[in-house]
Every structure is written in structure tokens, then in C-alpha cells.
């Protein structure tokens, strides 16, 4: 029996929209105002969504449960699988000390505080945003900056400002992969669209960062180095996102940016070396006890042994890059996930009209699991779609070609080369599962929530309401993404909450759904610096406990202005030539 979605069950658009928004409000209020842990907040939001879907929007209970389970499965693989294994690799490098070597090697390249800030907060932070995400880059770069003598306010605030442009492709593309899952839009198209928005800000943010730290005149003194760092990050960010996919965007762009900036600093030096670590133009009395283990800022040269040690420290991350790049190629996925289709009667290879062999899903490496309760049993209806459209619900268990599997193999190989025994690796993996258990619960619950709102029509009800903003929606939708990250602390979570809404609203207004879904993620990155989770991570990493309010006040202006600038770009891409030619997927 086919169930048709109901978008106004009470005959009152305002009341129906308020009820549809209850799960989102529960999630945001639990995190922002009641400071409930993320996994509990996600479970509460999921429970409220189940109740609203069944009792208010007349969705059959079995369908609601099946939609939530379908989302939970997508939360475990590929998303939770990526997070678990990248944290495993990160823990391996931390435990054996190679991660500390990476920190020290970056600190030795230059004495100029502005250039240290570029290398560590922007380039190195982007690398760890791409590899691990979820607060890792702010914790890492904030701690390094403190060790180099930056004040807690400077280290915290500047680490947060720098950790913006890479966020949408963080944790090996998790926000974009999730956005594709919850919206039903093409993952590659979303990657391409975000890759046509954020590179502009990858050039702007390094200038903004040094201006916020040292002021306008001091920024101009090192503009060539800033330009090298920004452009060498922005170009690979565009190329990888548009021609490979979202997984390795930040990792490759950050590595290239670090290499280009380091090489440039070998042949170019600023006229004056800026050695002050204080913020320009403001009184900064923030103090913290010195870290006796901090790297020495005045050590400039590597010995041969140091170079070997640094190469060994980078080795596991280079292995990761190679594995993830291979796992992201279409040829690798097709090799295992599909096989030649055979005629059941003759056993001959079936051909398409062009004479090429047809391929079908490989049941060994990519078994398909159909959620029969909802597959082709739920129908979207006008005005959300021009004509009734049935929703698919087939889960492909791509256990080998999932990016997380590539990460796991890279971590195991890197761990063995770092000197871990197989037994030690197994122990570390079990510890990692325990460490990330709540994160995995959060991811599963969030994806269950996102899929349930999609299949129940709750996101469509909210989208119909937001369509009333008309021509201003490109700006409004971008700031909605900013608000989602500011309140949840995660671009991934914001995409789950508002991704479906962005698609529905865009379709109602005749805008490209790919553009507005991407805008949710691109606008959201600027909210990363003001969310409570990131600020707490920053204050903890810099050992400036209890001063979260001061950090928030420092970064708030930067966050809002940069988010508005993203909204301006999205508005131009929606309406103004030649920016409209950048839009992927049509209107």
C-alpha cells in the first residue's frame, strides 16, 4: 500500500510548520541552551520526529521505523566507518610520538609569527580538518600556537578563524557525503558546487587571518606569502572537488599549500620579522602557564636525523592520501562493486545499445538491501514535486570500496611501518571504538533523523514555509546553514537538519537544489568558529578554561561578516551572470 506524504495535516500551514520543526528545535535547544550531550540530544530529536511523523503527519508507524533504520544504516556505513578509522589512525600517530614531530617540524620553518600562523593555523589545520575533522584541527593548532608563545585568546580565536574554508570537506568529505545521503542529490554534483564556492574564501581567509592578528599594515608586509598559501590551497580545492570527489579535497589542498608556502619561504623573506605574538589593536592580558614541552621557536635547521624523523612522521598520512585517492576513483569502485551482467537464459554477457557490456551490482562486494516497507511505498506529491514521485530505499552495503575501509587498511599498514605489532593494533582499535562510541551513536541517530524527516515529509513542510522568502532565499538559506553549525557545532549535523529543507525550498522557488544544498554547507563553515563545541575545544587546547565567552566575543564579528559574504556569492550564483554559469545540476 502506497502512502502519500501530507504537508499540511491540520489545514493550517503555520501550525503544520511549527510541528514539523519540533525535532529541529529539540535538537538545537538541547545542544545550545540545555548543554545536553550530542548523542542524547540526537536521540531526543529522533524520538520527537518519530512521534510527530506518526501522530501528527499520519505516517504509518512501520514506515517511520523503517525510514529511521535506513538512515541509521547509512550513518554506520559510510559515515561512522570513516570517522572510526580516521580517529584510529590519528591515535596511532599520537601514541608513538610522530604527531608531535609534525608539530615541531612546522614550528622550525620560520621565526615570523604571521608566517607561523599561516603554516600552522591555516595549512596544517586544514590538513587535520580534512583527515580527522570534528574539532581535531582547532585542538591541534591551538595547542601548537600556545607552545610557540601566542596568548590563549590569540591562539584560540585565530585557530577558529583559520578553521573555516576547509570545513565542508572535513573528515574526508563527511559533510558532503552526508548531505548527498539526506537530500538524495548527487554526491559529485554537491562536491563540485561547494568546490565552486569555497575556493574564493580559501584565498580570502588567510588574508583575513593575518589582518585579524597583526593589522592591515603588517598583513600587507607579507601579502606574497599569504597569496601563495591561499591560491595554492584554493586551486587544488577546486580541482579535486570537481574532478575526483569530496574525500581528499582538504588533505591534498593542505599538503600542496604547505609545500608551496614552505618552498616560497626558502626564496622569499619579509622585510621585517614580526616576533610579537600579541593581537594587534587590542589589550590582550590572557595568560596561561607555559608548557615545558612546547617546541622551541628559534630552532631553524634540521639535521639529517631530523629529516628522517620528519619523513617517518609524515609517512602514515601520505599512505592515507594514496589509499583514499585510490578508493575514491570510479574505476576502483566499479572493479569490485559491479560485475558483467549475464543473460539468465544463455549465460552470455549482455550488451547495451552501444555494444558495451552491461554491468550489475556485485552481490559479494556490494550486496543491496531493500527496505521493503518504504521502498516505492512512499510518494511525494504536489506542490513539493510537479507530479507524484515514489521514493526508493535500497541500501548498498559496499563494505570493501567504502572510503572507511581504505582508511582502515592505510592505518593498519601505517601502524605496522611505525612499529606496532598486530596485537597492539588490535588493542588500539578496541580502545578507539570505546573512545568514539558516543560519536558513533550521534552519527547514527542524526542520519536516522535526517532520513525520517525526508521520508515523512517534515522537511518538505518546512521548505514550503521557507519558500515565502522569495528572491532573498539564497542569502537566507546560506545563513540558515551558518545558524545550523553555530548551534550544533557540526557542518555534518547542519546538513542533516537543513539539507532536505534546502532542496525542497529551492525546487519551490525554481532555484538549483544543488546550489542551495551546497550553500547550506558553505555558509555553515563560517558558523564553525562560534559554535559552543569548537570554542570549548579551543579553550581546552589552550588551557584557558572558563573564558569561552571572551573567545566568542572575539570571533563573532568575523563569523557573521564572512557568512554574509558567502551569502552574497550564493546570491550572485543564483541570479547574476556570469556567476550563474558556475551552478551545477541546473535549476
FIMI-903523 format. One record per residue (C-alpha): y, x, z. Coordinates in steps of 0.05 Angstrom, whole numbers, plus 5000, padded with zeros to 4 digits. Last residue first. Example, Ala and Ser with C-alpha at 12.3 -4.5 7.8 and 13.67 -1.06 7.14 Angstrom:
2
497952735143/491052465156/
END
This chain:
587
549553514763/546354124733/541054574763/545155194776/552755194781/556255824756/559155464696/563155034744/567155654764/570055704694/572355144701/574254744762/570554164794/564354324835/564855084831/572155054852/570254604911/564755094930/569755674929/574655284972/569155115022/567255845028/574555995043/574555445096/568455775129/572156455128/578156145163/573855795216/569656395234/575356895237/579256435283/573256335329/571457075336/575957285394/575656615431/568056625428/567657335455/572257145513/568056535529/561556945528/564257395583/558857275636/554757895619/557858475582/551558885575/552958995500/546258715479/546858145529/553857955508/551757965435/545357555446/549457055486/554457005429/548956915378/545656355417/552256005432/554255945359/560956245341/558956835295/553556435259/558455905237/560456325178/553256325153/553255565152/558055515094/553055885050/547155475076/550454795069/553655025005/546755164976/544854434988/551454244957/550554644894/543154474886/544853734893/549753804834/555253294843/554952574816/557552294881/551151934901/546952534880/551252994922/550452534982/542952514976/542253264968/546953435025/543452945072/536753265056/539453945075/543153705137/538353795195/533354265163/538854685132/542454725198/535954955232/535055505180/542255725186/540955795261/545155765323/544355015331/551654825344/555455335302/549855315250/550554565240/558154585243/558455115187/553654695145/558154085156/564054535136/560854625068/559553885061/566853725077/569554215027/564853974971/565853254997/573353214984/572252854918/569052254953/568852255029/565051595025/558851975003/558052145076/555451445091/550351445034/548052125058/546851865129/542251315102/538851815055/537452285113/534151725151/529851535091/523251575128/520452115082/526552565088/527752455162/520352595175/520453225133/526353515172/523553325240/516753625225/520354245200/524254295265/518054175308/514154725272/519955215276/521255075349/513855145367/513755815330/519956045367/516755845433/510556265418/514556865394/512957325453/505857085461/504257175387/507457865392/503058055451/496857855410/499358285353/500658875398/493558845424/490758805354/494959405332/492559805393/485359645375/486459865302/489460515328/496960635322/499161295293/505361105253/501161105189/496560585221/502560165241/505560205172/499059965141/498359405192/505659205184/505259215108/498958785111/502458295158/508758275114/504658115052/501157555090/507957285112/510257255040/504656755025/500157014970/493957035013/494156385052/496955954997/495255305032/498554834983/500654185017/500953564974/505753014995/508952694933/514452174938/514651554893/521151404855/524550734846/530150784795/537151084797/535851424864/539351324931/542150654908/536650494892/529550614917/525451194946/518151014949/512851224998/505451164982/505151704927/502552174981/504151855048/497451685080/493752125031/496652775057/493553195002/491153895019/491054374960/487055004966/490855624943/486556254950/479655944943/481355284909/485155644853/490255144826/489955034751/491655444690/491755244616/490255794566/495655864512/494655514444/501655244440/499254534453/495854774518/488855064518/482654924560/477555484571/470655244552/465854964605/463554434556/464153794596/468553994654/473354354606/475554974644/482455124672/484055864679/485656044751/491555964797/493856204865/490956914859/493657214795/499156694790/502256934856/502157654833/505057494765/510557064796/513157654837/514857544910/508557864938/510258514901/517258534929/514558364998/509658944995/514659454969/520059255019/515159275077/512759975057/520060195057/520859885126/514760245153/517160925125/524360905151/522461225217/517861735182/523761935137/528162005199/523062455232/522362895170/529962955166/530363135240/525163685231/529363975174/535563975218/540563425212/548063535218/553663125248/552563065323/559262825350/557362115365/551762295413/546661745415/546561295477/541261445528/546061525587/548860825572/555860785600/557260225648/561159665615/568559535608/572859025573/580159205581/582059055509/589458925501/590758715430/593658995366/587859435344/581159395379/579360035416/574160525389/579461055374/576961625330/580261465264/579662085221/585762185177/585862305102/579261935095/573462345067/570062305000/564262704970/558962635023/561861965045/560061674977/552761854986/552561505054/556160895025/551460854965/545160945007/547360445059/549259935005/542760034968/538659935032/542859335050/542059004982/534559124981/533358835050/538458275042/535557984978/528258114993/525657415004/530656974966/527957034895/527057544839/532257444784/538057064815/537357274888/535657984869/541458064821/546857724864/545158094928/544258734887/551558654863/554358444931/551659024972/554159584927/560659194920/561759134994/559959845016/563560174957/569759744969/569859925042/569260665025/575060614975/579260205025/579160735079/586560835090/587860105072/584059875134/588360315179/594459965151/591759265159/589059315230/583559725262/578059245282/579758575250/582158945187/575559345187/571458705189/575758325139/575058885089/567458895100/567358125096/570958055029/565958414985/559858055014/564257445013/564357424937/556957584938/555856944979/556956424926/552956584864/547056834904/547156174942/546155844874/540756314851/536756234915/537455484911/534955504839/529055944859/527055474915/527154854870/529454244908/524753824951/530253785003/526153985065/521954515032/527454824990/531954885050/526255215089/525355745035/532855845033/533555925109/527256375112/529556865058/526157475087/528757365158/535857275132/537757055061/543056555085/545157055140/547257645096/554657445089/555557325164/553157875211/559358315204/563657825244/558457785300/557658545305/565258595307/565858105365/560458415408/562059145397/569559025402/569058605465/564059085497/568459685481/566060175428/563560835455/557861005407/552660715453/556460065454/556360065378/548760175378/547559595427/551859115386/548359335322/541359185348/542758545386/547158275329/541858465278/535958145316/539157465329/534057065289/533957535229/527958005220/528058385154/534258095121/538358075184/535658755200/538259045135/544758665141/546058975209/544859665179/550059545124/555359135161/555159325235/552260025229/554860325164/561459955162/562860055236/561260795231/566260815174/571760505216/569960945276/570761585236/565862105263/561062045205/553562085187/550862205257/550961485282/546461255225/540961755243/541361565316/539960835304/534260975256/531161455307/531460905359/527260465313/522261025306/520961015381/513560815381/514760145415/520759955373/517360075307/511259665328/515659115356/519359045290/512859005252/510358435297/517058085292/516158095216/509157815224/510957215268/517257035230/513757025162/507756615187/512556125220/515855995152/510055985103/505955695133/506955435204/513155025188/510054755124/504254495166/509254185215/512753825158/506153515135/504553335207/511352975214/510252595149/503252395173/505952135239/511251725204/506151455154/501451245209/507150905247/509050485187/516550575173/520449965196/527250305198/528850135270/522250165307/518250655264/523551135239/527851085302/521851235347/519251805305/526252105299/527152065375/520652445386/522752975334/529553065368/526153145435/521253655405/526954045375/530854055440/524754295478/523554855428/530955045430/531655095505/536354575535/543554805543/545954095558/552154135515/550554535453/543054535449/541253845475/547453545442/545653835374/538353605375/539752915404/545552815355/541152995297/535652525321/540751965332/544052025263/539651485232/541751015288/549051135275/548051055201/544650375210/550150135256/555650345207/552050085145/551049395178/545548955148/541049195205/535649545163/540749905119/537050465083/530050185078/524850615044/519550255004/512350275029/506750294978/500050005000/
END
